[in-house]
Amino acid sequence: MGFLYFILALLLISLFFRLFFKYILPFILLRYIKKKQNQQDQYNNAQKEGEIKIENKSDKKAHLDPEVGEYVDFEDVDDDK
């Protein structure tokens, strides 16, 4: 009797996986793909094709810390004797 329950359980599990992968999983994946496509379309529609957008950085100049010191540009010197 236990063997029959085991076979029945295997058949039901097999049927569940077949139905899941044939009908439910494609439905979920299509919804996900459509959602991502809509997000991409909204992003692309925010800026029209050929439109140029210039973003200026703040007008603040680089702040130098007076404690750091002054920048010195060193040059290589050849000591040919």
C-alpha positions in Angstrom: 0.0 0.0 0.0 2.9 2.4 0.8 4.3 1.7 -2.7 1.1 2.9 -4.3 1.1 6.1 -2.3 4.7 6.7 -3.3 3.8 6.2 -7.0 0.8 8.5 -6.7 2.9 11.2 -4.9 5.5 11.0 -7.7 2.8 11.4 -10.4 1.2 14.3 -8.6 4.5 16.1 -8.1 5.4 15.4 -11.7 2.1 16.8 -12.9 2.5 19.9 -10.7 6.0 20.7 -12.1 4.8 20.2 -15.7 1.8 22.6 -15.2 4.0 25.1 -13.3 6.7 25.2 -16.0 4.2 25.2 -18.8 1.7 27.7 -17.7 2.5 29.6 -14.5 6.2 30.3 -15.0 5.8 31.8 -18.5 2.9 34.0 -17.2 5.1 35.3 -14.4 8.1 35.9 -16.7 5.9 37.8 -19.2 4.5 40.1 -16.5 8.1 40.8 -15.3 9.3 41.5 -18.8 6.4 43.8 -19.6 7.0 45.7 -16.3 10.7 46.2 -17.1 9.9 47.3 -20.6 7.4 49.9 -19.3 10.0 51.2 -16.9 12.5 51.5 -19.7 10.0 53.2 -22.0 9.2 55.8 -19.2 13.0 56.4 -18.8 13.4 56.9 -22.6 10.4 59.1 -22.9 11.7 61.4 -20.2 14.3 62.7 -22.6 13.3 63.0 -26.2 15.6 61.8 -29.0 18.1 64.4 -30.0 17.5 66.5 -27.0 20.6 67.7 -25.2 20.6 68.1 -21.5 23.5 70.0 -19.8 23.9 69.6 -16.1 26.2 72.2 -14.5 28.1 71.4 -11.4 27.8 73.8 -8.6 29.7 77.1 -9.0 31.7 76.5 -5.9 35.4 76.4 -6.6 37.6 73.7 -5.0 38.3 74.6 -1.5 41.9 74.3 -0.5 42.7 73.6 3.1 45.2 76.2 4.4 46.7 73.6 6.7 47.6 71.3 3.8 50.2 73.6 2.3 51.1 74.8 -1.1 51.4 72.6 -4.2 55.0 72.5 -5.6 55.8 71.1 -9.0 59.1 69.4 -8.9 61.3 68.8 -12.0 63.8 66.1 -12.5 67.4 67.4 -12.5 70.2 65.5 -14.2 73.4 65.4 -12.2 75.9 64.8 -15.0 79.4 65.4 -13.8 
